[in-house]
């Protein structure tokens, strides 16, 4: 995934506020947890939860879109969005 794709995906998402903090390993874990909420645990996030863009629900949104991925792929996708964050 490249920066252009990250930018396009973010622009297609519906949210009111981007409240993500600078990316770090804690947020990488949150991103992965959100992805697994979508793909492993089949959780459904409420509209209210998705009003704010967080690393956790960014992972959830992308997990819903792209499905189950190997952890290395999830980390690469996080790294792309982390680079785009700056």
Residue, then its C-alpha position, 0 to 999 in steps of 0.5 A: x500500500x502506498x501513501x496515495x492509497x492511504x490518502x484515498x482510503x481516509x478521504x472515503x471514510x465517514x467521521x467527524x473528528x480525527x483524534x488519532x495521536x502520533x503513531x507509536x507501538x501502542x497505537x500499532x497494537x490498537x490498530x491491530x486490535x481494531x482489525x481483529x475486532x472486524x476480522x476475528x471477533x466479528x464485532x460491529x462498531x456503532x455509528x457513534x464509535x465511528x464518529x471519531x477516527x482513532x487508530x483502533x477504529x481505523x484498523x477496524x474499518x480497514x479490516x472490514x474492507x480488506x478482511x483477514x490479513x497476515x500480521x506482517x501485512x497489517x503492520x505494513x498497512x499501519x506503517x503506511x498510514x503512520x507515514x501519511x499521518x506526518 
